[in-house]
Amino acid sequence: MGDMTTIVTGSSGLLGSALVEALRAEGTRVVRLVRREPQGADEAFWNPARGVLDPAAVEGAEAVVHLAGAGIGDRRWSDDFKREVTRSRVEGTRTLVKALTQAGARPGALLSGSAIGFYGDTGDREVDETAPPGDGFLAREVVVPWEAETEPAREAGIRVALLRTGLVLSGEGGMLPRILPVFKMGLGAPLGSGGQYWSWISVDDWVEAVLRVLRDPEISGPVNVTAPEPVTNAEFTRTLARAVHRPVMPLAVPGFVLRAAIGGFAEEGVLTGQRVLPRRLLEAGHTFRHMRLGDALAAVL
């Protein structure tokens, strides 16, 4: 395997596909781990649920970027789906790390997907990577055990960075295309109190931040992949309405309505807030293309 090979899991998702495109554009050879019959030399088979991944598939790679996992906001949070959210992340990471540590020529770095859900509800308190885990399902039952699965890789001498990603803004997928029609009809409204902080990042900035972490041997441990200026939900609502030239509804959507409509995800994904700062990236001298929400929305819309 060539020096400049990067392995990517979750490569068909919003973030994975954007990252693969950027890596290939700069001349990096990308091998995608897929759960079906590989279609060529740039794909390798794995079955995370069964613990199947041949260490030869990751042998000698420069780095591995691990983004696979069931989409958290994709369905109502039934007990079964919550188990699937946790299992897909924990088992996938365990399967991957086992292969990395067993490979003869181990990859130099593992960038493992994670989420700012780690911090729980931070109210209007600013938090950086030094903050402890919060409470709730996402923090305790998803992110903490998910990140813990990377520990054997770190102990084996692989540089591990945990990509604690915030709300990614893209016209191609994620939350934005789902809520856009409502805003275009002039029906956008704050959710719950509207005072909860949303830590966002444009998809372009997310890709550039991950490339930065990939190339900078000094960056390891948790890395908040968010823009430096989180906003309240009310401010997000106003800014998005302005971007599509529509008014904001005068009344907020009450929390109980959201809970009835989307279940558990409303509580932890929408009504609680995280005011998260990307201190590691800023200290590494990283610059963001979109510092302000209005600029990010203009770029992705």
C-alpha positions in Angstrom: 0.0 0.0 0.0 1.3 3.4 -0.9 2.6 6.0 1.6 -0.3 8.3 1.0 -3.2 6.0 1.4 -6.1 7.0 3.7 -8.7 4.5 4.7 -12.3 5.9 5.2 -15.3 4.3 6.8 -18.8 5.8 6.4 -17.6 7.1 3.0 -21.1 7.1 1.5 -22.5 9.5 4.1 -22.6 13.3 3.9 -19.3 13.9 5.6 -17.5 10.8 4.3 -18.3 11.5 0.7 -17.2 15.2 1.0 -13.9 14.1 2.7 -13.2 11.4 0.1 -13.7 13.9 -2.7 -11.3 16.4 -1.0 -8.6 13.8 -0.3 -8.7 12.5 -3.9 -8.6 16.1 -5.2 -5.2 16.6 -3.4 -3.8 13.4 -4.8 -4.3 11.1 -1.8 -5.2 7.5 -2.5 -8.4 6.6 -0.7 -9.6 3.1 0.2 -13.2 2.9 1.3 -14.3 0.2 3.7 -17.6 -1.1 2.5 -20.2 -3.7 3.7 -20.8 -5.2 0.3 -18.7 -6.9 -2.4 -15.8 -4.5 -3.1 -16.0 -3.0 -6.6 -12.3 -2.4 -7.2 -8.9 -1.9 -5.6 -10.1 1.3 -3.9 -12.6 -0.6 -1.7 -12.1 -3.3 1.0 -14.8 -5.4 2.7 -15.7 -5.2 6.4 -18.6 -6.3 8.5 -18.5 -4.2 11.7 -21.5 -6.0 13.3 -19.7 -9.4 13.0 -16.2 -8.1 13.8 -14.9 -8.8 10.3 -12.0 -6.8 9.0 -8.8 -8.3 7.6 -5.8 -6.4 9.1 -4.2 -6.6 5.6 -6.9 -4.1 4.5 -5.4 -1.3 6.7 -1.8 -2.4 6.5 0.6 0.4 5.8 -2.0 3.1 5.4 -0.9 6.6 6.4 -4.2 7.2 8.3 -7.7 5.9 8.9 -10.7 8.2 9.2 -13.6 6.4 10.8 -17.1 8.0 10.2 -19.4 5.0 10.1 -22.5 4.8 12.4 -26.3 4.9 12.3 -27.7 8.4 11.8 -28.8 9.8 15.1 -31.7 12.0 13.9 -32.8 9.5 11.2 -35.7 7.8 13.1 -37.7 8.1 16.3 -35.7 7.1 19.3 -37.3 3.7 20.1 -35.3 1.5 22.5 -34.3 -0.6 19.5 -33.1 2.3 17.5 -31.1 3.7 20.5 -29.4 0.3 20.9 -28.6 0.4 17.1 -27.1 3.9 17.4 -24.8 2.8 20.2 -24.0 -0.6 18.8 -23.2 0.6 15.3 -20.6 3.0 16.8 -19.1 0.8 19.5 -18.9 -2.4 17.4 -17.6 -0.5 14.3 -14.9 1.2 16.2 -14.0 -2.0 18.1 -13.7 -4.0 14.8 -11.6 -1.3 13.2 -9.2 -0.8 16.1 -8.7 -4.5 16.4 -7.5 -4.7 12.8 -5.3 -1.6 13.2 -3.5 -3.0 16.2 -3.1 -6.4 14.5 -1.7 -4.9 11.3 2.0 -5.5 10.7 2.7 -2.0 9.5 0.2 0.0 11.6 -1.4 3.2 10.2 0.1 6.3 11.8 -3.2 7.9 12.8 -6.8 7.2 13.5 -9.3 10.0 13.3 -12.4 8.6 14.9 -15.8 10.2 14.5 -17.4 11.5 17.7 -20.0 14.2 18.7 -20.4 17.2 20.9 -23.2 15.2 22.5 -20.3 14.2 24.8 -20.8 17.4 26.7 -24.6 17.0 27.5 -26.5 20.2 28.1 -24.1 23.0 28.8 -26.6 25.8 29.1 -24.9 29.1 28.2 -21.6 27.9 29.6 -18.8 27.8 27.0 -17.0 24.4 26.9 -13.8 23.2 25.2 -12.1 19.8 24.9 -11.1 19.8 28.6 -14.7 19.6 29.8 -16.0 16.4 31.4 -18.8 14.3 29.8 -22.3 15.5 30.5 -25.4 13.5 31.3 -28.1 11.9 29.1 -28.3 9.1 26.6 -26.0 10.7 23.9 -23.2 11.5 26.4 -23.2 8.5 28.6 -24.5 5.7 26.4 -23.2 6.7 23.0 -20.2 9.0 22.9 -18.3 7.9 26.1 -18.3 4.2 25.2 -17.8 5.0 21.5 -14.6 7.0 22.2 -13.4 4.5 24.8 -13.1 1.9 22.0 -10.2 3.8 20.4 -8.1 3.4 23.6 -6.3 0.2 22.4 -5.1 2.0 19.2 -3.7 4.9 21.3 -1.9 2.3 23.6 -0.5 0.7 20.5 1.2 3.9 19.6 -1.2 5.1 16.9 -2.0 8.9 17.1 -5.8 9.0 17.9 -7.9 12.1 17.4 -11.6 12.1 18.4 -13.6 14.3 16.0 -16.3 15.8 18.2 -18.5 17.2 15.4 -21.3 19.7 15.9 -24.3 20.5 13.6 -23.0 20.3 10.1 -24.5 22.7 7.6 -24.8 21.5 4.0 -27.3 21.8 1.2 -26.7 18.1 0.3 -27.9 16.4 3.5 -28.1 16.6 7.3 -30.6 18.8 9.1 -30.7 21.8 6.8 -32.6 20.3 3.7 -35.2 18.9 6.1 -36.0 22.2 7.8 -35.5 24.5 4.7 -39.0 23.9 3.2 -40.6 25.1 6.4 -38.5 28.2 6.4 -39.2 28.9 2.8 -42.9 28.9 3.6 -42.3 31.5 6.2 -43.1 29.1 9.0 -39.7 28.9 10.7 -39.9 29.4 14.4 -37.6 29.0 17.5 -37.7 25.6 19.1 -38.5 25.4 22.8 -37.1 28.3 24.7 -34.9 29.3 21.7 -32.1 30.0 24.2 -30.3 26.7 23.8 -26.9 27.0 22.0 -26.3 25.2 18.7 -22.6 24.7 17.8 -22.5 24.5 14.0 -19.9 24.2 11.2 -20.2 24.4 7.4 -19.4 21.2 5.5 -16.5 22.9 3.8 -15.0 23.9 7.1 -15.6 20.5 8.5 -13.6 18.9 5.7 -10.7 21.5 6.0 -10.6 21.0 9.8 -10.4 17.2 9.3 -7.6 17.6 6.7 -5.8 19.8 9.2 -6.0 17.1 11.9 -4.9 14.5 9.4 -1.8 16.4 8.5 -0.8 17.8 11.9 1.1 15.2 14.0 0.7 17.4 17.1 -3.1 17.1 17.2 -4.4 14.2 19.2 -7.2 13.4 21.7 -10.6 15.2 21.5 -11.0 17.9 18.8 -14.1 20.0 18.7 -15.0 20.3 15.0 -17.3 23.3 15.3 -17.1 26.9 14.2 -15.8 29.4 16.8 -19.1 31.3 17.2 -22.0 29.1 18.4 -25.4 30.7 18.3 -28.7 30.3 20.2 -31.5 28.5 18.4 -33.5 31.7 18.2 -30.5 33.4 16.5 -30.1 30.4 14.2 -33.8 30.7 13.3 -33.6 34.4 12.6 -30.4 34.0 10.5 -31.8 31.2 8.4 -35.1 33.1 7.8 -33.0 36.1 6.6 -31.0 33.8 4.3 -34.2 32.6 2.6 -35.8 36.1 2.7 -38.8 35.0 4.9 -40.1 36.2 8.3 -39.9 34.2 11.5 -43.1 33.0 13.1 -43.8 35.1 16.2 -44.5 32.0 18.4 -41.9 29.4 19.3 -42.6 25.7 18.9 -43.2 24.4 22.4 -41.0 21.7 23.7 -44.0 19.3 24.3 -45.0 19.6 20.7 -41.5 18.6 19.6 -41.4 15.7 22.0 -44.7 14.4 20.7 -43.5 14.8 17.1 -40.0 13.4 17.2 -39.6 11.7 20.6 -36.4 11.4 22.5 -34.3 13.1 19.8 -36.2 16.4 20.6 -34.9 16.4 24.1 -31.2 15.8 23.5 -30.8 16.7 19.8 -32.9 19.9 19.6 -34.0 21.3 23.0 -30.7 21.0 24.9 -27.8 23.1 23.8 -24.0 22.9 23.7 -21.9 26.0 23.5 -18.8 24.4 22.3 -15.5 26.1 21.2 -12.9 24.5 18.9 -10.0 25.4 21.2 -7.6 22.6 19.9 -8.0 23.8 16.3 -7.6 27.4 17.1 -4.5 26.7 19.2 -3.1 24.8 16.2 -3.5 28.0 14.2 -6.4 26.7 12.1 -8.5 29.3 10.3 -12.1 28.9 9.5 -13.6 29.9 6.1 -17.0 30.6 7.7 -16.7 32.2 11.1 -20.3 33.6 11.1 -23.5 31.7 10.7 -24.9 34.0 8.0 -21.8 33.5 5.8 -22.0 29.7 6.2 -25.7 29.6 5.3 -25.1 31.9 2.3 -22.3 29.5 1.1 -24.2 26.2 1.5 -27.6 27.5 0.2 
